[in-house]
Amino acid sequence: MPESETEFLDYYPSGWTEVIHDEYYIEWISNDDESILVRLDGTMGDGDYSVIPITGVNTDGEEFVTRPISQLSRSEAFEVAATLIYAMNGVAGRLNGEDQFTGDTNDES
């Protein structure tokens, strides 16, 4: 797992890239599909951080924002971002049939 360069997140999943635009605006982008990402935006000020899960882009270039979570403290925003990154990573892994995410056994006894 890559080590995060942020103060509140130690690591993020392999297969993702951390892009630090500045200390208040950070994105974690899926390497398999760069239109899938988690954005942490603290540009509105302390106590008003938002975490925005983006699950694609339509033909007009508009991002599919599933539901932004706003009015978070900085540390809360990083906790939410980490949860979303790992959740999105796990779902993608399961849908792609990656063994570490399926947890299925073919025990037909």
Backbone hydrogen bonds, N-H to C=O, Kabsch-Sander energy under -0.5 kcal/mol:
donor,donor_aa,acceptor,acceptor_aa,energy
4,S,10,D,-2.6
10,D,8,F,-0.5
12,Y,2,P,-1.8
16,W,13,P,-1.0
17,T,29,I,-2.5
19,V,17,T,-0.5
19,V,27,E,-3.5
20,I,18,E,-0.6
21,H,19,V,-0.9
21,H,25,Y,-1.9
22,D,25,Y,-1.4
25,Y,22,D,-1.5
26,I,40,L,-2.3
27,E,19,V,-2.6
28,W,38,V,-2.4
29,I,17,T,-2.9
29,I,27,E,-0.5
30,S,36,I,-2.7
31,N,15,G,-3.2
32,D,15,G,-0.5
36,I,33,D,-2.3
37,L,35,S,-0.6
37,L,54,I,-2.3
38,V,28,W,-2.2
39,R,52,I,-2.5
40,L,26,I,-3.3
41,D,39,R,-0.6
41,D,50,S,-3.1
42,G,24,Y,-4.1
42,G,40,L,-0.5
45,G,42,G,-1.5
48,D,45,G,-1.9
49,Y,72,L,-2.6
50,S,41,D,-2.5
51,V,69,I,-2.4
52,I,39,R,-3.0
54,I,37,L,-3.2
54,I,52,I,-0.5
55,T,64,F,-2.4
56,G,35,S,-0.9
58,N,62,E,-2.6
61,G,58,N,-2.1
64,F,56,G,-3.1
65,V,63,E,-1.0
66,T,53,P,-2.0
66,T,64,F,-0.7
69,I,51,V,-2.6
70,S,68,P,-0.6
72,L,49,Y,-2.0
77,A,73,S,-2.5
78,F,74,R,-1.8
79,E,75,S,-1.8
80,V,76,E,-2.6
81,A,77,A,-2.8
82,A,78,F,-2.5
83,T,79,E,-2.1
84,L,80,V,-2.5
85,I,81,A,-2.8
86,Y,82,A,-2.4
87,A,83,T,-2.3
88,M,84,L,-3.0
89,N,85,I,-2.3
90,G,86,Y,-2.3
91,V,87,A,-2.4
92,A,88,M,-2.4
93,G,89,N,-2.4
94,R,90,G,-2.4
95,L,91,V,-2.8
96,N,92,A,-1.9
97,G,94,R,-1.5
98,E,93,G,-2.7
101,F,98,E,-2.2
102,T,98,E,-1.2
103,G,99,D,-1.2
108,E,106,N,-1.1
